[in-house]
């Protein structure tokens, strides 16, 4: 990481921090001069939270989130149309050097050259003709999810809601529906908590590729459509829309976001909060854009309390991009992308990951099996975390069969064993066994664990021990529970298996608690022992 001072122009004086990414661009943080923020940004909802890290550190993660443990994430929008790459809108403009996928070649073959057919031209093809948010929300409820987070705006800068500040939105183009509102209504109808994800702060650098050109070939030097202006749309389907409002105005590469961009981001994000009243607000990185982000956080926390008669129900998910990018983790709920924490964490946290490899739908083999999802869920919950599992709908709004089957398998397991997941809290240790998860983003486990791997959760005076495999010898030994050990309540007096009516034989010795398993497992994936005792 390197830090340098940049003299702002007009509204801003800024500190810029740039960290390199393997994905082929830089992450840029901007710290505006607070004294020069526009009044519309500083006028936040009244309440106990001020736009400072010190004030935000008074946040306490609400029990509803800590009890929920499992939610569904949904990346669905214009980038679902090509069914090719989770960063299609950026990578389709990269003739060479895209970090993954073949978006440029695919686009050239399928739609045409990006100087003639750009990302904007795919948006009308997102029609959502088979989308039924009510039936999908019902499915998510039935398989055991407790909350839903929808990507209301991705890096592609299209607001999938009725946006006042971004004409490129799902009401004006594509499905011509307020997608976020329909998700919210369906979610709340089925008794789930509703959240939104906003990624548009990334657009500034992410869409720089749209203003390039081929470096070789017959169209070498012909500028891509990110260079078009509103005037160029006369007589086109997009007449009246300004491509610069979609792709972002031209600027020097890696230059900090300017004031106009940041005020627009603030207004759009605040409208998303005020209009849709989410209980989760997720950002795909640290708190965006310096003091603009701090004002959004304080406004969100204060507003959410007013919606809930003074009760703090809000959850703000952000990510760490290295030392100093989250000044105080008490102020938020840390999110770890496609990764986990390697030890029990004192503060609640969340993993977000995806069933398909790309975040948006692509017809590829799924990255995670049902077994791995359950094993990772148990590991995450044992360490005080939640799992937010992404599904990628097709452009027409339908859920692919392979993802549906994984979700149904998860639901079957939770129906039997949810008692050991929902509403639980960590024990003094998260687990035992040979397998140790790596900590950090993009280090997620993708292979099943074994019967020797045990994960612990608690509820009241009950300890749950989850064996992440079925023992071949008919016995499980929990070495963390030797004779004379005291749990939350005293000595062990009972051992049951969830989903099994018959009594189990068990013995506690100096080496641990050994339990004889039933002849047949009550479910798939993982097996829960419910351990009780007396004072």
Secondary structure, DSSP 8 states (H G I E B T S, - for coil): -EEEEE---TT--EEEEEEE-TTSSEEEEEE--GGGS-HHHH----SS--SSHHHHTT----HHHHHH-EEEEE--SGGGSS-S-TTHHHHTT-SS--SSS-HHHHHHHHT--TTTS-GGGGGGG---TT--HHHHHHHHHHTT--EEEEEEE-TT--BSS--SS-SSBTTTSTT-S-HHHHHHHHHHHTT-EEEEEE-GGGHHHHGGGGG-BBSSSTTBT-B-GGG--GGGGTTSTTTT--HHHHH-----TT----HHHHHHHHHHHHHHHHHH--SEEEESSSSTTTHHHHHHHHHHHHHHHHHTTT----EEEE---STTSSS-GGGSEEEEET-B-SS--SS-EEEEEESSSSSS--SS--SS-HHHHHHHHHHHHHTTEEEEEEE---TTS---HHHHHHHHHHHHHHHHHGGGTTT-B--SS-EESS----BBTT----S---TT-EEEEEETTEEEEEESS--TTSEEEETTS-TT---SSSSEEEEEETT--S---EEEETTEEEEE--SS-SSSS-EEEEEEE--
